[in-house]
Structure formats: structure tokens, C-alpha cells
Amino acid sequence: MTSLLYGIIYACALVFAAGCILRALRYARMPLHLRWELYPVPHEAPERAAHGGSYFEQLDWWTQPRDSNFLGEIVAMLAEIVLLKGVWAHNRKLWFRSFPFHFGLYLLAATAGLLALSALLNLVAPTAMPGSFGVGLHYLYAFTGVLGVVLAIAGAAGLLFRRLTDSEVKVYTTPGDVFNLLAFVVTLGLLGAGYLLRPSTLSLRGIAEGILRFDTALEIPGLLAAGLVMAALLAAYIPMTQMSHFIGKYFTYHSVRWDDRPNLRDGALERKVAECVRYRPTWSAAHIGADGSKTWADIATTNPAQQVKK
Amino acid sequence: MPLPPPLDDPAKDREWKPLSADARQKYECSLDDTCAVNIPQPKTPEEEDALVGKFLAGLDKLFTKENNWTFLQPLLLTMEYCARCNTCSDACHIFEASGRNELYRPAFRSEILRRLYFKFVRRGGVVSAWQHGDIDLNWPLVARLIELAYRCNICRRCAQTCPIGADNGLVAHELRKLFSQEMGIAAKELHDSGSMLQLKVGSSTGMNAVVVKDNIEFIDEDTTEKTGIQVQTPWDVEGADVLLIHNAGEILAWPENPGAFALILTAAGIKWTLSSELAGYDSINYGLWYDDAQLARVAVKHAEAARKLKVKKIVLGECGHAHKALSVIADRVLSGDLNIPRESSMTLLRDIVMSGRIQLDPSRNDFPVTLHDPCNMVRLMGVVEPQREIVRKICPRFREMEPHGVDNYCCGGGSGFAIMSGNNFPDWRFHVSGRKKLEQILNAFSDCLDPSIPKYICAPCSNCKGQFRDLLAYYGLWENHRILYGGLVELIVNAMVNVKPGFIEWEWR
């Protein structure tokens, strides 16, 4: 049974990784789109980013060096990712549910990482672990793990309650939305309960080592095993749903909202556009004049009003 | 939504003009209390099925790179990542002003398209319906969706607040595009009387090159007489530094605006010109709101006019959507020798005013002034401060609307609504889409509503001015409270010391 558990964990981890990569690649491979940015753009020069200004505020902007405020962008990203700044500003009631849920998940991801690190270290440098470093690591992942589970369950339950009771949200809620949140509540509940009720001889690091070494001799209690299976299946499921917005959000922000790159003569963007205007559209309306043989460039340089006149 | 004084008594609010029985009989009007697109009702079920078939064909095309490389990635991201959290709703002035009518919730329209996308484009089955929600497709849904696409100002305030980056304004844009590019359905003001007329004669106003030159000549004479400064607009000057392109509506409706531009640029010693090429004298580009092909065609015409004259840069006059269309959206459409630099008139004017090249006396503008931010300039292009620097310098009684800048509210005339006046659509514009802006104006002037104090809404955008003209007239705000509207250049000229006083004539137009 332990082999089956490990098999499920590894297979689901693979599906999660592959799913995320495939999803990201799908968006990354889409053609260059027209500019559709939205201000404020945080990588603008600080004096302009403060009021949401752009380089269009500079006289003869194309002769000026492009300001790059990488720090501004990083700060904006961190505030958004870690603190859910946008939700705090625009939907405070939602923030009190969404923040604990997401922050709890970050803590759990950190816990998994710290456990993996701890297990690896114990395998390669076992003498380091009984010392203060190993003990410190133990308390750290125990703290992040417990806090993560508590926050994430509370947040998920709060979000689920809102979905089911807020009349303005309920009408847009699908069975899938309810299932997704329930899945988190149940999974985290099983993991939490399984951890609390585990035999005292079984440590989290021991489980992590067992997974890394594929130790089939390790006995994992049913409740904890169920939690681990649910967590693995949930991870595999995430890339197939809009819960993978950690991927989508990279593109909505960096490729769309913050993409203010000007199209400069003989620049890289001109070359990409040159590819796109060679596509042959098939829109049917008469004024478009697309018959599948004309390119976008042909259509953009045709005047339907003058043709009708002829 | 209640309004502040002096319009705070709901009993005194104007009643909607109802949609006529004739319109209801002829057109598809089942969505709400107005009708924007006037789609004739199909006569037979077969006709309905054919239209639904066309819609589905268009829906498929919207998600292919060959047909929609222009917006495919942003659209797909919006389709696939909405968390249905409704954070966008509270940002929407239309949703709020309607009293939270579910039809106007930004996510409502998007959710319909999303479900159609997953069911018909992704060919989703039972699992997809469970995950994303199901939907039935029929002609009434399509007809209502056409109208619903014209109940959004595409101001993108909703997109600004979305934690994930989904864009409901884009959805309205893409729906309009599907209907226009596949089914040939669009608001006639935008297409037949808009972009097609512009491509046919040179301007959506119907002015050809001869007429526009004639009108400008008259404006020059009038400006010279009014100001005491000789003004003569140069035409088709090869090698000029600046090709200025106005929204041609200014020339007909607000001639003092192009007149003021001519005076300022001449006084500042700028080597500038207008163009008499087809569309070269009319910066409008309505394709921005409903049709990529029309957008590209007009943008190319603008750039061709500049290329022919070998100018150093194109400067957009006071028109918000023209700013965004040519500087931002069409930026990637214009390549090679069509890639001529484009600049906002706000930036150029700020440079002129702050450099001291023209002498200004702010005491000539000693009346309350507030600044309206056109969405296309601020949130969608990032031109926020230049116009503020000017107004702070030359208007001693300037006060901001709240919120302002990139957090502004749309005037309610955005995405073409300002020029759409069929049926009782203006009533919808005044009672719904323009109501939040009206609240802002009244709050900005709350300390000086007395009619003895003339007040000025500085609105550096033609379509916004059109909306203000209609909105202020509808509520009697000029008659009863002396609230006037106008552009930024008029304020500049009004403050110029070498100009005869009184350029701003406190008269209604």
C-alpha cells in the first residue's frame, strides 16, 4: 500500500509539473497581441509610476532613454502575490477570506520545501541534523505547517461560505467552484487530522525521507495517507482549472497590463508583427474583404469605402 | 443612484423617454429599456438559425490566431481565469448607477461569453458544464448579447481592480468585433456614419478636404478677430515638425478649440501643419471600439498622411480615443516608414506652457475649474500629469474631481456612446452611464453652485465634451447653475496676456 501511495504522489507531482509547464507554454507561444496596457505600470520611472503616468508624458519620448524601474515592479509583484494588495484595496470583505487561504497555501508550500530539504540533508549529512540547525529546521517547518493548515482551512471555509450564501456571488458559482473549495477543506482537514493522530514514532521528516527513498517499509496511518493522496490528486487537478491562476497571472500582468513596450523602427516587435500581418483571416462581413487568401496587411491597406464607390 | 445637490430630490429627476412601440416591434429590444444597435427582428425560425450559425462561426474565429492575433492572448486569459469573485462589480460606474442591475455587472456579459467559449469553442461536455457552467444558445441570447456589448464604456475600470487580471472591458470589445467582422452588425453611428464615412470622404463628420479647409479658414478669421493675434493655419507643409490631427468634430461643434490650438502653436514658434489627405484631418478611429480591420485601416491612413509630409511627429489634438488608438493600440500595426512618432497634445502643451514661451496671466481664469480625465488618456495611456501641471499653473481656483487620474470615472459617453443618439439611448446615457460623472461634477462644484459663479469643466476630449454638452443640457445645469464645459487649449488662450480678454465666452453651445 505504501508503494501505491508513493506512486500516486510521484505521478501526481509529474502531472502537476507537466500541466503547469504546458499551460505556461500555451500562453507564451501565442502571437504578439496589440498593446492593451493599463496604468499604473509599476516599472515606469518612480516619479511617473507614483501617479500612474507613462513615458508618453515625456516630450519627444522616443528620443529619451527608456526608464526601467525593476525594483518598482518587484515590489508591486510581491505586494500583489504575498499580500493580495489588489483584493485588499478593492474587495476588503473578500480579502479576509482569500488572504488567509492563499497565505496558508504559501506556508504549506514552504513546509513541503523545508521538509524536502530536511530529509535530503538527513540522507546526505545525517550528523548535521541533531544539532541546532536541524532542530531549528524542525521547529520552522512545524510552525509553517501548522499555521499553514489552520489559515488555509479557515480561508477555504470562509470562501466556500461566501460562495454559498452571498446572493451576488452564488448566482455565478458553479458546482466546480464548490467542489474546488470543498476539496481544499477536506484535504487539509485530513492532513491536519492525520498529522495530529499519527503515532509518535512517525515524524514528518521520516515521511519525507520515505517518499524520497521510496521506502516501502514505512507504515503511514490511513488518515494521513488519505490526506496525502487527496493532496496529490488536488495538485494534479489544479493545472486543469482556473485555480492555476498563479500561471495566468504572470501573463495577464507581464504580457498584457504591464506590456507598454513601444514598437520602435527595426526593432524586435516589428519583426514579430511582420509575422502576424501575414496571417490570412476568414471573417465573413463584406467590409472586411477577407476570403482566406488576403493577409491582414492586405486588408489593413484596403479601403472598403473606396472599393464600394468603384 | 442618488445624486448630490442640486439634483438630490428624486421626485425632480427627469423621466426616461420610453422606447417607442415601433422600435420594439421592428428591432431586437428585449434586453432592457433602450436599444442601441437596432437589429431587425428575424422573420422566420430559419433566419434565426442562420444568424446563430453565423454567430458560432464568428465565435470560433475569435479564438484563432489567424483571425484574432490582435487580442487572442488577453482574451483567452480572461476566458480561462475569472474567479467569479465580483471584485470588478464595485468599480463599474454603470453597474452602480443602475442600482446594481445584474445585466450591467461587468462579469455578467463575460460569464455568458465564457460559458459559450467552453461549450462551443472548447467543445466541452458534461464535465466542462459542471466546472464552468452550462448555457443554451439561441437567437434571443445572441440578440441580447449584441445589445449588451453596447452597454459598456470599455473604460476598463473593472480590469484595473481584477486581482487576476481578467478584463471585462475587453470582452465587450471582442463581442462587438465578432458581431461586426463576422455578421456585419454594428451601431450605425460607429460604422456606416463613422469609420466607413471617414474612409469614403475623409471624416466621420462628412467634411471632405475642401470643406474642412474652408471651415478652418473661417475659424482662423474668427480667432484673429477675437484675440487680436493673426492666426493662419498651415496646410500640407512638407518637413514640418508637427502634424496636428484634430477630432474633426471640434471643427464643426467647438471651433474655438482648433482656433486656440492654431494660436498657441503659432505663438510658441512651433513649425506645424494640418493635412488635407483622406482622414489626415480627422483623428477619430471608431474601429478602436468595434472592428480591428477598420481600426487598422484608419490608423494606416493617419500614418500615410504624416509620411507624405515627412513630419517629425504626429500630435493628437484633444480627443481621448484618438490618443489611444494611434499611440497605443495601433502602435504595433504601424511598421517601417509608417512608424512615425506620435505624441499627446497634453505633453506638447505642457512643454509650451511651462517653458514660458507664451506669457500667461492666471487671474484671467479666476473661476472654478475642474478637470475631467478622459479614460483613454489616463488609465489606458498614462497621460495624467501634463494637463494637471497646466491647469494648476493657469487656473487659480482649480479643484480635482474625486477620484481622478488613473482612477477616474468615464463620462458615460465612452466607446462611442457620446455619438449614439437613436431611440431613447441618450436617456440611458444620462441616467445610467453618465450618472457617476454627474455626481463627481456636482461634488466638485458643491461650494459654488450659485448661478452667479460661472464654472468650467475642462474636458480635453471631443467625445467627452459631447456627453457633457448633452448631460448638462438635460439637467439644466448651464441654465440654472452656469456650469460650462470646454477644452484645455481654450483655458490657455484665455490666460494669454497678449490676447484680447474674454476668449472663453460664457455662452452655451
Contacts between the chains, C-beta under 8 A, distances in Angstrom:
chain1	res1	chain2	res2	distance
A	27	B	73	6.4
A	27	B	76	7.4
A	27	B	77	6.9
A	30	B	65	7.0
A	30	B	72	5.6
A	30	B	73	4.2
A	30	B	76	7.1
A	31	B	65	5.0
A	31	B	69	4.2
A	31	B	72	6.5
A	31	B	73	7.5
A	32	B	69	7.4
A	32	B	332	6.8
A	33	B	69	6.8
A	33	B	70	6.0
A	33	B	71	5.5
A	33	B	72	6.2
A	33	B	73	4.9
A	33	B	74	5.9
A	34	B	70	4.7
A	34	B	71	6.4
A	34	B	292	8.0
A	34	B	329	5.4
A	34	B	330	7.6
A	34	B	331	7.7
A	34	B	332	5.5
A	34	B	333	7.1
A	35	B	328	4.9
A	35	B	329	6.1
A	35	B	331	5.3
A	35	B	332	6.2
A	36	B	71	7.0
A	36	B	74	5.4
A	36	B	167	7.6
A	36	B	170	7.0
A	36	B	329	7.4
A	37	B	328	7.1
A	37	B	380	7.7
A	37	B	382	8.0
A	38	B	156	6.0
A	38	B	159	5.9
A	38	B	160	5.8
A	38	B	379	6.4
A	38	B	380	6.9
A	39	B	378	7.0
A	39	B	379	5.6
A	39	B	380	7.2
A	39	B	381	7.3
A	39	B	382	4.1
A	39	B	384	7.5
A	39	B	406	4.9
A	40	B	382	7.6
A	40	B	406	5.7
A	41	B	382	6.8
A	44	B	382	7.3
A	48	B	382	7.3
A	48	B	385	7.7
A	51	B	384	5.2
A	51	B	385	5.8
A	51	B	405	5.8
A	51	B	406	7.4
A	52	B	378	7.1
A	52	B	379	7.4
A	52	B	382	6.2
A	52	B	384	5.6
A	52	B	405	5.9
A	52	B	406	3.4
A	53	B	382	5.1
A	53	B	383	7.3
A	53	B	384	4.9
A	53	B	385	5.5
A	54	B	381	6.4
A	54	B	382	2.5
A	54	B	383	6.8
A	55	B	382	7.7
A	56	B	327	6.4
A	56	B	343	7.3
A	56	B	344	5.6
A	56	B	347	6.6
A	56	B	381	5.9
A	56	B	382	5.9
A	56	B	383	5.2
A	57	B	344	7.9
A	57	B	346	8.0
A	57	B	347	5.9
A	57	B	382	6.9
A	57	B	383	5.9
A	57	B	384	7.2
A	57	B	385	5.8
A	57	B	386	5.6
A	58	B	347	7.0
A	59	B	343	7.5
A	59	B	347	5.6
A	59	B	348	6.9
A	59	B	350	7.9
A	59	B	351	4.8
A	60	B	313	7.3
A	60	B	341	7.4
A	60	B	343	7.3
A	61	B	341	7.8
A	61	B	343	7.1
A	61	B	347	7.8
A	62	B	341	4.7
A	80	B	163	7.8
A	84	B	163	6.6
A	86	B	87	7.8
A	86	B	161	6.8
A	86	B	162	7.6
A	86	B	163	4.5
A	87	B	87	6.6
A	87	B	163	4.9
A	89	B	161	7.7
A	90	B	87	5.2
A	90	B	90	7.0
A	90	B	91	6.7
A	90	B	161	4.1
A	90	B	163	7.7
A	91	B	85	6.8
A	91	B	86	7.8
A	91	B	87	4.0
A	91	B	90	7.3
A	91	B	161	7.7
A	91	B	163	7.8
A	94	B	85	5.8
A	94	B	87	6.4
A	98	B	85	7.8
A	98	B	163	8.0
A	168	B	86	5.8
A	168	B	89	7.4
A	169	B	84	7.1
A	169	B	85	7.4
A	169	B	86	5.8
A	171	B	102	7.7
A	172	B	84	4.3
A	172	B	86	7.1
A	172	B	107	6.6
A	172	B	111	6.1
A	172	B	133	8.0
A	173	B	84	6.6
A	174	B	84	7.9
A	174	B	130	7.0
A	174	B	131	6.4
A	174	B	132	6.2
A	174	B	133	4.5
A	175	B	130	5.0
A	175	B	131	7.8
A	176	B	130	5.5
A	176	B	131	3.5
A	176	B	132	6.8
A	177	B	84	6.6
A	241	B	131	6.8
A	242	B	80	6.2
A	242	B	81	5.1
A	242	B	82	6.9
A	242	B	83	6.5
A	245	B	81	5.0
A	245	B	83	6.9
A	245	B	164	5.0
A	248	B	77	5.5
A	248	B	80	6.5
A	248	B	81	4.1
A	248	B	164	6.6
A	248	B	165	7.4
A	249	B	81	7.5
A	249	B	164	5.7
A	249	B	165	5.8
A	251	B	73	6.9
A	251	B	77	5.7
A	251	B	165	8.0
A	252	B	74	7.7
A	252	B	77	5.0
A	252	B	78	8.0
A	252	B	81	7.0
A	252	B	164	6.3
A	252	B	165	2.6
A	252	B	166	7.1
A	252	B	167	7.9
A	253	B	165	5.5
A	255	B	73	6.3
A	256	B	73	6.9
A	256	B	74	4.7
A	256	B	77	6.8
A	256	B	165	6.7
A	256	B	167	7.6
A	257	B	159	7.6
A	257	B	165	5.8
A	260	B	382	7.6
A	262	B	331	6.4
A	263	B	331	4.7
A	263	B	332	4.9
A	263	B	334	7.1
A	263	B	335	7.0
A	263	B	339	6.4
A	264	B	339	7.6
A	265	B	335	7.9
A	265	B	336	7.3
A	265	B	339	5.0
A	269	B	332	6.2
A	270	B	335	4.7
A	270	B	336	7.3
A	270	B	339	7.3
A	273	B	332	5.0
A	273	B	333	7.3
A	273	B	335	5.7
A	274	B	335	6.8
A	276	B	65	7.9
A	276	B	69	4.5
A	276	B	70	7.9
A	277	B	333	7.9
A	279	B	65	6.5
A	279	B	66	4.4
A	279	B	67	7.8
A	279	B	69	5.8
A	280	B	66	6.1
A	281	B	61	7.6
A	281	B	66	5.7
A	281	B	67	4.6
A	282	B	61	6.5
A	282	B	66	7.1
A	282	B	67	6.4
A	283	B	58	7.6
A	283	B	61	6.3
A	283	B	67	6.2
A	283	B	181	4.1
A	283	B	182	5.5
A	283	B	293	7.5
A	284	B	54	7.0
A	284	B	57	7.0
A	284	B	58	7.6
A	284	B	181	7.9
A	284	B	182	5.2
A	284	B	183	7.6
A	284	B	184	7.8
A	285	B	180	6.3
A	285	B	181	5.3
A	285	B	182	6.0
A	285	B	183	6.6
A	285	B	184	3.9
A	286	B	184	6.2
A	287	B	184	7.0
A	287	B	191	7.7
A	287	B	196	7.0
A	287	B	293	7.4
A	287	B	294	7.5
A	288	B	181	5.5
A	288	B	293	5.1
A	290	B	293	8.0
A	296	B	69	7.6
A	296	B	296	7.6
A	299	B	293	5.4
A	299	B	296	7.4
A	299	B	297	7.9
A	300	B	293	6.9
A	300	B	296	3.8
A	300	B	297	5.9
A	300	B	300	5.6
A	300	B	333	6.7
A	301	B	297	7.7
A	301	B	300	6.1
A	302	B	297	7.2
A	303	B	199	5.2
A	303	B	297	6.5
A	304	B	196	7.0
A	304	B	199	6.8
A	304	B	297	7.7
A	305	B	196	5.0
A	305	B	197	7.5
A	305	B	199	3.9
A	305	B	200	3.6
A	306	B	199	7.0
A	306	B	200	7.0
A	308	B	200	8.0
A	309	B	200	6.8
